[in-house]
Amino acid sequence: MTELLSDDRIQAALEHLPEWHRDGGAILREAKLPSFPRAIEVVNRVAELAESADHHPDIDIRWRTLRFSLSTHSAGGLTEKDVSLATEIDGAVDAVMDAS
């Protein structure tokens, strides 16, 4: 079983993930893309990353705004898997924004 992160470790991780915030047992990020197709491009990139990591975020799509929620449900909270995937999601969002 994957080990849950301590509150101190979560806080330290969030210092390096400024777009993310904690909401109970999850971390959340909202990203506004320039268009709906660009938002879907991010979703597709994140889907590939999630499949590779075998760790899947909850994604809410509202036109060009994406909301990501990460939590390791099998562990009952936040783990290194969430921090790692959050970092990769940031990279996917940045790559699409830079290409716009």
N, C-alpha and C positions, 0 to 999 in steps of 0.2 A: 504494500500500500504506500502511496505517495504521502510524504510528510507535510503537514500543514505548516504554514509560515507563522512565525511569531508576529505580534503587532509591531515590534521594532523593525523586523525584517521587511514587513509590508510598507511601513513608512519610509524606510531607506530606499526601497524599490521605487516608490512613487516619486521620490525626489529626482529620479532619472527618467520618469515617465510623466512629464508635466501636463500632458493632455488627459491623463487618467485621474480618477478619484475613486475612493473607496465608498462602497455602499453595503454595509454589513459584511457578508461573506463573499462579496464580488468586487471587481474593479470595473469601472465604466468609462467609456469614451464616446464622445459625439464628434463627428466630422462632417462638415458641410462642403460638398464638392461643387464644382462649377456647373455641372449638368447631371441629369439622370443617367445618361450613358457612362459618364465618368464614375459616378457612384457605383454602378453595376460592375465596372471594370475593377474597382477596389474590392467589391464583394467576390468577384471571381478569383482575384489574386489571393485574398484571404482564405477562400475555400481550398485552394491548392496548398497553402501553408498549413492549414488546419488538418488536411488529410495526411500530409507528410508527418506532422507531429502527433497524429491520432489524438488530437485535442481540439474541440470545436466550440467556438464562441456562439453566444446568442447574438443574432444580428437583426436589428429592426431597420427597415428601409422605408423612409418617408420622402418621396420625390428625390431630392438630392442630398438629404441628410441621413447619415448612417449612425446608428447607435450600437456600440459593441458592449457586451457584457461577458466577463470572464470569471469563471469559478470552476474548481475541480469538484464536480458533483460527487464523484465516487469517494473523495476524501472529506467532503463536507465543508469545504472552504477554499481558501487561497493557497496555492502551491507554486513552486518554481515554474511549473508548466504554464501558469497564467502570466507570470512576469515575462517569461520567454516569448510567449505568443503575443503579448501586448507590444513588446519591442518590435516583433516582426510586422504586426498590424500597422504600427507607426511608419515603418519603412514602406509598406505598400501604399498607404495614404500619401506619404511624401512623394513617392515615385510618380503617382498619378497626378498629384498637384503640380509637380515640377514639369510634367509633360504638357500641361494645359497652357 
